Amino acid sequence: MHNTAASEGQPFKVLFSRAKIVQYSVAFITLILVAVPLVPILYQAVLDRPIYDDQAILTLENFSRLFSNPKFYEAFKNSFVLSAVTTVIAGIIGVSTAVFIGRTNLPGKKFFGEVVLWPMYVSHLVLAFGWFMMYGPSGYVTLLVEGWIGGKPWSLYTMAGMAIVAGAAQAPLVHLFCASSVARADASLEDAARTIGAGPFTVLRRVTIPLLRPAITYSAMLNFIGCLEMLSVPLILGTPVGKDFFTTFLYTQGYSGSNPDYGLIGAAACFLLVMISVLIFLQAKLLKKAGRFVTVKGKATRPKTFDLGRYRWAVTVVLAMYFALTLFVTVGGLGLRAFTTFLTPLMAPWELFSFDNFLLIFEYDAYRRSITNSLLVAGIGAAIAVSLVSLVTVIIHRSGFKFRKALEYAALYPRAVPGIVTGIGFFWGMLLFPFLGPLHGTIWILILAFTMRTIPTAFGAISPALIQLSKDLDQSARTVGADWWITQRKIILPLLRPALFGAYVLLFLSFLKEYASAAFLFAPGSEIIGTTMLQFWVNGDTGPVAALAVIQILLTIIFVVIARKMLGVKAYG
């Protein structure tokens, strides 16, 4: 009788083991988090009325109206042209800086190596504001040059102007991918080119840069997709002249009047989602053939530094001018505007010096709250996201969970979901799913949306460190009676602390910069810096916009400095 009971109880114990409970729970939470914004969008796209209307019926009319809308085709064309030109500009800048800073005897390379990554720490919204205030139609530098030459020197409202702004903002991503490939290149191929008389620039052009093709391809696809989902540059520089893009089409349709066209928004968001998913699939296909570019093998030699000869100072001057014009002038202009009543080249800034913009920010609860909310969302949200993704990562890589491949796909799919689509999806999710209702108007709905967006980032930061840990650690723990959960909690996760902290830093900065997802989600009481800046911008209050931008930059600098000291990260060298 005892033996029979034990044998019957064993399957129950296996079925509900602690490992399975943790694995299924984490998988369920991840799936829900990813599905919550997607299901309402797909559902609304095939409804003839708003998602909350009980009388709504299924229809494909929304797609018919979308594809017959002239504004949609204009947005389609403009988005693809801007993304293509931005990708080219970012690629040229990123590859050039990676090669010259990483492989040549460029003077000041340590300084340039630091500065080149700074735009990654700053919100694209802030950078767009900086460009507008300095190089826009009434920008400080524009008016200054106009006074010298007697005419308009340039226009940021053109496709080329917007592409330059977006390209400068996204170039650090190309640099980051290419810099590591440049540093690991096999010098034997370059030496072979030198033996037949090739000069340094010929070797760079014919050997070194072609070997960067996988990194260039990957970063180019990321930049193309990133530009398609970018809201800041199209909104700040395209909307004033009536240029429609995918993101501004969704943004303006969502805010158009008191009765936005939910069906049209759903169809457009669904189309953008499918298109980006296809691009990510193509990206994976393109990278499958990257193996033919492998040059780092067991006997690879250390790459040599290229001697630029008499051109080294010319390259230094070009890089210095690039960083001065695209970064220091734009960010510095925000600082000047923040501390002046208005900014004009006709008067010295110190004659207009004022703290009024900052006093306005700290005088009203809503504006102060946007700063504290941003810090709370970034601090708490990044911790929650890293905790979740750390469990997702160990389940995928260190467990026998039978759905781990599906879990990995779900964890990586948010790469295909633009920020503004995420915001719309969670907004409609609060209307469709009762369990989300209590989160309306709180920072917790923002944390959920931001977490969903950053799952792939955290997964990419944690996975390499986990893969480096030998699975012998798991087997050793099992031999002394530890189950899967104890092994991960007591051994594996503690060994991942540096990687987890690194992921936390990345997510904190991502949460602090995020604004597109929050555009449809914030309410009085849950404002963040990005949404408050957008509100000020719509009202034409550029002074408070600059003040908030400066505050966000200062918060970012303080956090980065502290994080780098804790991580022991040294300057580029």
C-alpha positions as CSV (number, residue, x, y, z in Angstrom):
1,M,0.0,0.0,0.0
2,H,2.8,2.4,0.9
3,N,4.8,1.6,-2.2
4,T,1.7,2.2,-4.4
5,A,1.0,5.6,-2.8
6,A,4.7,6.6,-3.3
7,S,4.6,5.5,-6.9
8,E,1.4,7.4,-7.5
9,G,2.8,10.5,-5.8
10,Q,6.0,10.6,-7.7
11,P,4.5,11.9,-11.0
12,F,2.7,14.7,-9.0
13,K,6.0,15.7,-7.4
14,V,7.8,15.7,-10.8
15,L,5.0,17.7,-12.5
16,F,5.1,20.4,-9.8
17,S,8.8,20.5,-9.0
18,R,10.2,23.9,-8.0
19,A,12.2,24.1,-11.2
20,K,9.1,23.7,-13.4
21,I,7.1,26.2,-11.3
22,V,9.8,28.8,-11.8
23,Q,10.3,28.0,-15.5
24,Y,6.7,28.0,-16.4
25,S,6.0,31.1,-14.3
26,V,8.8,33.1,-15.9
27,A,7.8,32.0,-19.4
28,F,4.2,32.9,-18.7
29,I,5.1,36.4,-17.4
30,T,7.4,37.0,-20.4
31,L,4.8,35.9,-22.9
32,I,2.1,38.1,-21.3
33,L,4.5,41.1,-21.2
34,V,5.3,40.7,-24.9
35,A,1.7,39.9,-25.9
36,V,-0.1,42.6,-24.0
37,P,0.7,45.4,-26.4
38,L,0.6,43.2,-29.5
39,V,-2.8,41.6,-29.1
40,P,-4.8,44.9,-28.8
41,I,-3.1,46.3,-31.9
42,L,-3.8,43.2,-34.0
43,Y,-7.4,43.1,-32.7
44,Q,-8.1,46.8,-33.2
45,A,-6.7,46.6,-36.8
46,V,-9.6,44.3,-37.7
47,L,-12.4,46.1,-35.8
48,D,-14.8,48.7,-37.3
49,R,-15.0,50.7,-34.1
50,P,-12.8,51.5,-31.1
51,I,-11.6,48.5,-29.1
52,Y,-13.7,49.4,-26.1
53,D,-17.0,49.5,-28.1
54,D,-19.1,46.5,-27.5
55,Q,-20.8,46.9,-30.9
56,A,-17.5,46.5,-32.8
57,I,-17.4,43.8,-35.5
58,L,-14.6,42.3,-37.4
59,T,-13.6,43.9,-40.7
60,L,-10.6,44.4,-43.1
61,E,-11.9,47.9,-44.0
62,N,-9.2,49.6,-41.9
63,F,-6.5,48.2,-44.1
64,S,-8.4,49.3,-47.2
65,R,-8.7,52.9,-45.8
66,L,-5.0,52.8,-44.8
67,F,-3.8,51.8,-48.3
68,S,-6.0,54.3,-50.0
69,N,-4.8,57.1,-47.7
70,P,-2.4,59.5,-49.6
71,K,-0.7,60.4,-46.3
72,F,0.2,56.8,-45.6
73,Y,2.0,56.5,-49.0
74,E,3.8,59.8,-48.3
75,A,4.8,58.5,-44.8
76,F,5.9,55.2,-46.4
77,K,8.2,56.9,-48.9
78,N,9.6,59.5,-46.5
79,S,10.4,56.9,-43.9
80,F,12.2,54.7,-46.3
81,V,14.2,57.5,-47.8
82,L,15.1,59.0,-44.5
83,S,16.1,55.5,-43.1
84,A,18.2,54.7,-46.2
85,V,20.1,58.1,-46.2
86,T,20.5,58.0,-42.4
87,T,22.0,54.5,-42.6
88,V,24.5,55.6,-45.2
89,I,25.5,58.7,-43.2
90,A,25.7,56.8,-39.9
91,G,27.7,54.0,-41.6
92,I,30.3,56.4,-43.1
93,I,30.8,58.2,-39.8
94,G,30.8,55.1,-37.7
95,V,33.2,53.1,-39.8
96,S,35.5,56.0,-40.2
97,T,35.7,56.7,-36.5
98,A,36.1,53.0,-35.7
99,V,39.1,52.7,-38.1
100,F,40.8,55.9,-37.4
101,I,40.4,55.8,-33.6
102,G,41.0,52.1,-33.3
103,R,43.8,51.3,-35.7
104,T,45.8,54.5,-36.5
105,N,48.3,56.7,-34.8
106,L,45.7,59.5,-34.6
107,P,46.6,62.2,-32.0
108,G,44.1,62.5,-29.2
109,K,42.6,59.0,-30.0
110,K,41.8,58.5,-26.3
111,F,39.7,61.6,-26.1
112,F,38.0,60.9,-29.4
113,G,37.3,57.3,-28.3
114,E,35.4,58.7,-25.3
115,V,33.5,61.4,-27.1
116,V,32.3,59.2,-30.0
117,L,30.0,57.2,-27.7
118,W,28.5,60.2,-25.9
119,P,25.4,60.5,-28.1
120,M,24.5,56.9,-27.1
121,Y,23.9,58.1,-23.5
122,V,21.7,61.0,-24.6
123,S,18.1,60.8,-25.7
124,H,17.5,61.3,-29.4
125,L,14.8,63.7,-28.4
126,V,17.4,65.9,-26.6
127,L,19.8,65.8,-29.5
128,A,17.0,66.8,-31.9
129,F,16.1,69.7,-29.7
130,G,19.8,70.7,-29.6
131,W,20.1,70.6,-33.4
132,F,16.9,72.6,-33.9
133,M,18.0,75.3,-31.4
134,M,21.4,75.8,-33.0
135,Y,20.9,74.9,-36.7
136,G,17.1,75.3,-37.1
137,P,15.6,78.1,-39.2
138,S,15.9,80.5,-36.2
139,G,18.8,78.7,-34.6
140,Y,21.7,80.5,-33.1
141,V,24.3,79.3,-35.5
142,T,22.0,79.6,-38.5
143,L,21.3,83.3,-37.8
144,L,25.0,83.9,-37.1
145,V,26.0,82.5,-40.5
146,E,23.1,84.1,-42.2
147,G,24.3,87.5,-41.0
148,W,27.8,86.7,-42.5
149,I,26.7,85.5,-45.9
150,G,23.3,87.3,-46.3
151,G,21.2,84.2,-47.0
152,K,19.9,80.9,-45.6
153,P,23.0,78.6,-45.2
154,W,21.0,75.3,-44.9
155,S,17.7,73.8,-43.9
156,L,17.2,71.0,-41.4
157,Y,13.6,70.7,-42.7
158,T,14.8,68.9,-45.8
159,M,15.3,65.1,-46.0
160,A,19.1,65.6,-46.2
161,G,19.0,67.9,-43.1
162,M,17.0,65.3,-41.1
163,A,19.2,62.5,-42.2
164,I,22.3,64.3,-41.0
165,V,20.8,64.8,-37.6
166,A,19.6,61.2,-37.4
167,G,22.9,59.9,-38.8
168,A,25.0,61.7,-36.3
169,A,22.8,60.4,-33.5
170,Q,23.0,56.8,-34.7
171,A,26.7,56.7,-35.9
172,P,28.0,55.6,-32.4
173,L,26.1,52.3,-32.9
174,V,28.1,51.6,-36.1
175,H,31.3,52.6,-34.3
176,L,30.6,50.3,-31.4
177,F,30.1,47.2,-33.7
178,C,33.0,48.0,-36.0
179,A,35.5,49.0,-33.3
180,S,35.6,45.5,-31.8
181,S,36.0,43.9,-35.3
182,V,38.8,46.3,-36.1
183,A,40.6,45.5,-32.9
184,R,40.4,41.7,-33.6
185,A,41.4,41.8,-37.3
186,D,44.2,39.4,-38.5
187,A,47.2,41.5,-39.4
188,S,48.6,38.9,-41.8
189,L,46.2,40.0,-44.5
190,E,47.2,43.6,-44.1
191,D,50.9,42.7,-44.0
192,A,50.4,40.8,-47.3
193,A,49.0,44.0,-48.9
194,R,51.9,46.0,-47.6
195,T,54.4,43.6,-49.1
196,I,53.2,44.5,-52.6
197,G,53.5,48.2,-52.0
198,A,50.0,49.2,-50.7
199,G,50.0,52.4,-48.7
200,P,48.1,52.8,-45.3
201,F,45.0,54.3,-46.9
202,T,44.9,51.6,-49.6
203,V,45.2,48.8,-47.0
204,L,42.4,50.4,-45.0
205,R,40.2,50.7,-48.1
206,R,40.9,47.4,-49.8
207,V,41.5,45.0,-46.8
208,T,40.5,46.3,-43.4
209,I,37.2,47.9,-44.2
210,P,35.9,45.0,-46.5
211,L,36.6,42.6,-43.6
212,L,34.2,44.7,-41.5
213,R,31.2,43.7,-43.7
214,P,29.4,41.6,-41.1
215,A,29.6,44.4,-38.5
216,I,28.6,47.0,-41.1
217,T,25.7,44.9,-42.3
218,Y,24.4,44.2,-38.8
219,S,24.7,47.8,-37.6
220,A,23.2,49.1,-40.9
221,M,20.1,46.9,-40.4
222,L,19.8,48.1,-36.8
223,N,20.2,51.7,-37.9
224,F,17.6,51.3,-40.7
225,I,15.1,49.7,-38.4
226,G,16.0,52.3,-35.7
227,C,15.3,55.2,-38.0
228,L,12.0,53.7,-39.2
229,E,10.8,53.7,-35.5
230,M,12.4,57.0,-34.6
231,L,9.9,59.7,-33.5
232,S,12.1,62.6,-32.4
233,V,13.7,63.8,-35.6
234,P,10.6,63.4,-37.8
235,L,8.5,65.1,-35.2
236,I,10.8,68.0,-34.5
237,L,12.0,68.6,-38.0
238,G,9.4,67.1,-40.3
239,T,6.1,68.1,-38.7
240,P,6.6,71.9,-39.0
241,V,6.8,71.5,-42.8
242,G,4.1,68.9,-43.1
243,K,6.3,65.9,-43.8
244,D,4.7,62.6,-42.7
245,F,6.6,59.6,-41.5
246,F,5.4,56.3,-40.1
247,T,5.9,57.4,-36.5
248,T,4.5,60.9,-36.8
249,F,1.6,59.5,-38.8
250,L,0.8,57.3,-35.8
251,Y,1.5,60.1,-33.3
252,T,-0.6,62.7,-35.0
253,Q,-3.5,60.3,-35.8
254,G,-3.5,59.2,-32.1
255,Y,-3.7,62.8,-30.9
256,S,-6.0,64.2,-33.7
257,G,-9.0,65.7,-32.1
258,S,-11.1,64.2,-29.4
259,N,-12.1,61.2,-31.5
260,P,-9.0,59.6,-33.0
261,D,-9.4,56.9,-35.7
262,Y,-8.5,53.8,-33.8
263,G,-9.0,51.5,-36.7
264,L,-6.6,53.4,-39.0
265,I,-4.0,53.6,-36.2
266,G,-4.3,49.9,-35.5
267,A,-3.9,49.0,-39.2
268,A,-0.9,51.4,-39.6
269,A,0.8,50.1,-36.4
270,C,0.2,46.5,-37.5
271,F,1.7,47.3,-40.9
272,L,4.8,48.9,-39.3
273,L,5.1,45.9,-36.9
274,V,5.0,43.4,-39.8
275,M,7.5,45.4,-41.9
276,I,10.1,45.6,-39.1
277,S,9.7,41.9,-38.3
278,V,10.5,41.1,-41.9
279,L,13.5,43.3,-41.8
280,I,14.8,41.6,-38.7
281,F,14.3,38.2,-40.4
282,L,16.3,39.4,-43.4
283,Q,19.0,40.7,-41.1
284,A,19.4,37.2,-39.6
285,K,19.6,35.7,-43.1
286,L,22.2,38.1,-44.2
287,L,24.4,37.3,-41.2
288,K,24.4,33.6,-41.8
289,K,27.1,34.0,-44.4
290,A,29.3,36.1,-42.2
291,G,31.6,33.1,-41.6
292,R,33.6,33.8,-44.8
293,F,34.8,37.0,-43.2
294,V,36.4,35.3,-40.2
295,T,40.0,36.2,-39.9
296,V,40.7,35.7,-36.2
297,K,41.9,32.2,-35.7
298,G,44.3,30.3,-33.5
299,K,47.5,31.8,-35.1
300,A,46.2,35.3,-35.7
301,T,48.7,38.1,-35.1
302,R,48.1,41.3,-33.2
303,P,46.8,44.0,-35.6
304,K,49.4,46.8,-36.2
305,T,48.7,50.5,-35.9
306,F,48.5,52.3,-39.3
307,D,50.9,55.2,-39.6
308,L,48.9,58.1,-41.2
309,G,52.1,60.1,-41.8
310,R,51.5,63.7,-42.7
311,Y,47.7,63.1,-42.8
312,R,47.4,62.4,-39.1
313,W,46.8,66.0,-38.1
314,A,44.4,66.6,-41.0
315,V,42.3,63.7,-39.8
316,T,42.5,65.0,-36.3
317,V,41.2,68.4,-37.4
318,V,38.3,66.8,-39.3
319,L,37.3,64.7,-36.4
320,A,37.6,67.6,-34.0
321,M,35.4,69.7,-36.2
322,Y,32.8,66.9,-36.6
323,F,32.5,66.4,-32.8
324,A,32.4,70.2,-32.2
325,L,29.7,70.9,-34.7
326,T,27.5,67.8,-34.1
327,L,27.9,67.4,-30.3
328,F,29.5,70.2,-28.4
329,V,27.6,73.0,-30.3
330,T,24.2,71.3,-30.1
331,V,24.5,70.2,-26.4
332,G,26.2,73.5,-25.5
333,G,23.4,75.4,-27.2
334,L,20.9,73.6,-25.0
335,G,22.9,74.8,-22.0
336,L,22.9,78.4,-23.3
337,R,19.2,78.3,-24.0
338,A,18.5,76.9,-20.6
339,F,20.2,79.8,-18.8
340,T,18.9,82.6,-21.0
341,T,15.6,84.3,-21.5
342,F,16.1,83.8,-25.2
343,L,19.1,83.0,-27.5
344,T,20.2,85.2,-30.3
345,P,23.5,86.1,-31.9
346,L,22.5,89.8,-31.7
347,M,23.2,89.8,-28.0
348,A,25.8,88.3,-25.8
349,P,24.4,85.3,-23.8
350,W,25.5,86.7,-20.5
351,E,23.4,89.8,-21.0
352,L,20.3,87.5,-21.1
353,F,21.4,85.2,-18.3
354,S,18.5,84.0,-16.2
355,F,17.5,81.1,-13.9
356,D,13.8,81.5,-14.9
357,N,13.6,78.3,-16.9
358,F,14.9,76.2,-14.0
359,L,12.7,78.1,-11.5
360,L,9.7,77.3,-13.6
361,I,10.6,73.6,-13.7
362,F,11.0,73.4,-9.9
363,E,8.1,75.7,-9.1
364,Y,5.3,73.4,-10.3
365,D,4.6,69.9,-9.0
366,A,4.0,68.4,-12.4
367,Y,7.3,69.5,-13.7
368,R,9.2,68.4,-10.6
369,R,7.4,65.2,-10.6
370,S,8.5,64.4,-14.1
371,I,12.1,64.4,-12.9
372,T,11.5,62.2,-9.8
373,N,9.2,59.9,-11.9
374,S,12.0,59.5,-14.5
375,L,14.4,58.5,-11.8
376,L,11.9,56.1,-10.2
377,V,11.0,54.5,-13.5
378,A,14.7,54.1,-14.4
379,G,15.8,52.9,-11.0
380,I,13.0,50.5,-10.1
381,G,12.1,49.5,-13.7
382,A,15.7,48.6,-14.7
383,A,16.0,46.4,-11.5
384,I,12.7,44.6,-12.3
385,A,13.6,44.1,-15.9
386,V,17.1,42.8,-15.1
387,S,15.6,40.4,-12.5
388,L,13.1,39.0,-15.0
389,V,15.6,38.8,-17.9
390,S,18.2,37.1,-15.7
391,L,15.8,34.3,-15.0
392,V,14.8,34.1,-18.7
393,T,18.4,33.8,-19.7
394,V,19.2,30.9,-17.3
395,I,16.1,29.1,-18.3
396,I,17.0,29.4,-22.0
397,H,20.7,28.5,-21.6
398,R,20.9,26.4,-18.4
399,S,17.7,24.3,-18.2
400,G,15.9,21.5,-19.9
401,F,12.7,23.5,-20.2
402,K,11.0,22.1,-23.3
403,F,9.7,25.5,-24.4
404,R,13.0,27.4,-24.1
405,K,13.4,28.0,-27.8
406,A,9.9,29.6,-27.9
407,L,10.8,31.6,-24.8
408,E,14.0,32.9,-26.5
409,Y,12.0,33.9,-29.6
410,A,9.5,35.7,-27.3
411,A,12.3,37.5,-25.4
412,L,13.9,38.7,-28.6
413,Y,10.8,39.7,-30.5
414,P,10.4,43.1,-28.9
415,R,13.3,44.2,-31.1
416,A,10.6,44.4,-33.8
417,V,8.2,46.6,-31.8
418,P,8.8,50.3,-32.1
419,G,8.4,52.5,-29.0
420,I,5.3,54.3,-30.2
421,V,3.7,51.0,-31.1
422,T,4.4,49.7,-27.7
423,G,2.8,52.8,-26.1
424,I,-0.3,52.5,-28.3
425,G,-0.5,48.7,-27.5
426,F,-0.3,49.1,-23.8
427,F,-2.8,52.0,-23.9
428,W,-5.3,49.9,-25.7
429,G,-4.3,47.0,-23.4
430,M,-5.6,48.9,-20.5
431,L,-9.0,49.2,-22.3
432,L,-9.0,45.5,-23.3
433,F,-7.5,43.7,-20.2
434,P,-9.2,44.4,-16.9
435,F,-6.0,43.5,-14.9
436,L,-4.2,46.5,-16.4
437,G,-6.9,49.0,-15.5
438,P,-5.6,49.9,-12.0
439,L,-2.2,50.8,-13.6
440,H,-3.7,53.7,-15.6
441,G,-2.1,57.0,-14.6
442,T,0.7,55.4,-12.6
443,I,4.4,54.9,-13.3
444,W,3.9,51.1,-13.3
445,I,2.3,51.0,-16.7
446,L,5.4,52.9,-18.0
447,I,7.7,50.4,-16.2
448,L,5.9,47.5,-17.9
449,A,6.1,49.2,-21.4
450,F,9.8,50.1,-21.0
451,T,10.6,46.6,-19.6
452,M,8.9,45.0,-22.6
453,R,11.0,47.2,-25.0
454,T,14.3,46.4,-23.3
455,I,14.1,42.6,-22.8
456,P,16.3,42.0,-25.9
457,T,18.9,44.6,-24.7
458,A,19.2,42.9,-21.2
459,F,19.2,39.4,-22.8
460,G,22.1,40.4,-25.1
461,A,24.1,41.8,-22.2
462,I,23.6,38.8,-19.9
463,S,23.8,35.9,-22.3
464,P,27.5,36.1,-23.3
465,A,28.6,36.1,-19.7
466,L,26.4,33.1,-18.9
467,I,27.6,31.1,-21.9
468,Q,31.2,31.6,-20.6
469,L,30.3,29.8,-17.3
470,S,31.1,26.1,-17.6
471,K,28.1,23.7,-17.2
472,D,30.3,21.7,-14.9
473,L,29.2,24.1,-12.2
474,D,25.6,22.9,-12.6
475,Q,26.7,19.2,-12.6
476,S,28.8,19.7,-9.5
477,A,25.9,21.3,-7.6
478,R,23.6,18.4,-8.7
479,T,26.0,15.8,-7.2
480,V,25.6,17.3,-3.7
481,G,21.8,17.3,-4.0
482,A,21.0,20.8,-5.2
483,D,18.1,21.1,-7.6
484,W,18.0,23.4,-10.6
485,W,16.6,26.4,-8.8
486,I,19.1,26.2,-5.9
487,T,21.9,25.8,-8.4
488,Q,20.9,28.9,-10.4
489,R,20.1,31.0,-7.3
490,K,23.2,30.1,-5.2
491,I,25.9,29.6,-7.9
492,I,25.1,30.8,-11.4
493,L,23.3,34.1,-10.7
494,P,25.9,35.2,-8.1
495,L,28.6,34.6,-10.7
496,L,26.7,36.8,-13.1
497,R,26.7,39.8,-10.9
498,P,29.1,41.9,-13.0
499,A,27.0,41.2,-16.1
500,L,23.8,41.8,-14.3
501,F,25.1,45.2,-13.1
502,G,26.2,46.0,-16.6
503,A,22.7,45.2,-17.9
504,Y,21.2,47.3,-15.2
505,V,23.4,50.3,-16.3
506,L,22.2,49.8,-19.9
507,L,18.6,49.6,-18.9
508,F,18.7,52.5,-16.5
509,L,20.0,54.7,-19.3
510,S,17.4,53.3,-21.7
511,F,14.5,53.9,-19.2
512,L,15.8,57.4,-18.5
513,K,15.9,58.3,-22.2
514,E,12.6,56.6,-23.3
515,Y,9.8,58.9,-24.3
516,A,8.1,57.4,-27.4
517,S,6.4,54.5,-25.4
518,A,5.2,57.0,-22.8
519,A,3.6,59.4,-25.2
520,F,0.3,57.5,-25.1
521,L,0.6,56.2,-21.6
522,F,1.4,59.1,-19.2
523,A,-1.3,60.9,-17.3
524,P,-1.3,63.6,-14.6
525,G,0.8,62.1,-11.9
526,S,2.9,59.8,-14.2
527,E,4.7,62.4,-16.2
528,I,8.4,61.8,-17.1
529,I,11.1,64.1,-18.5
530,G,10.5,63.1,-22.1
531,T,6.8,63.7,-22.1
532,T,7.1,67.0,-20.3
533,M,9.6,68.2,-22.9
534,L,7.2,67.2,-25.7
535,Q,4.4,69.2,-24.0
536,F,6.6,72.2,-23.6
537,W,7.7,71.9,-27.2
538,V,4.1,71.7,-28.5
539,N,3.4,74.9,-26.6
540,G,6.5,76.6,-28.1
541,D,8.3,77.0,-24.7
542,T,11.9,76.2,-25.8
543,G,13.4,77.6,-22.6
544,P,11.9,74.9,-20.2
545,V,12.6,72.3,-22.9
546,A,16.3,73.2,-22.7
547,A,16.3,73.3,-18.9
548,L,14.8,69.8,-18.7
549,A,17.2,68.6,-21.4
550,V,20.1,69.9,-19.3
551,I,18.7,68.2,-16.2
552,Q,18.4,64.9,-18.0
553,I,22.0,65.2,-19.4
554,L,23.3,65.9,-15.9
555,L,21.5,63.0,-14.4
556,T,22.9,60.8,-17.2
557,I,26.5,62.0,-16.6
558,I,26.3,61.5,-12.9
559,F,25.0,57.9,-13.3
560,V,27.5,57.0,-16.0
561,V,30.4,58.3,-13.9
562,I,29.3,56.3,-10.9
563,A,28.5,53.2,-12.9
564,R,31.9,53.3,-14.6
565,K,33.7,53.6,-11.3
566,M,31.8,50.6,-9.9
567,L,32.4,48.6,-13.1
568,G,36.0,49.6,-13.2
569,V,35.7,50.8,-16.8
570,K,38.7,52.8,-18.0
571,A,38.9,55.4,-20.8
572,Y,39.2,54.3,-24.4
573,G,42.7,53.3,-25.2
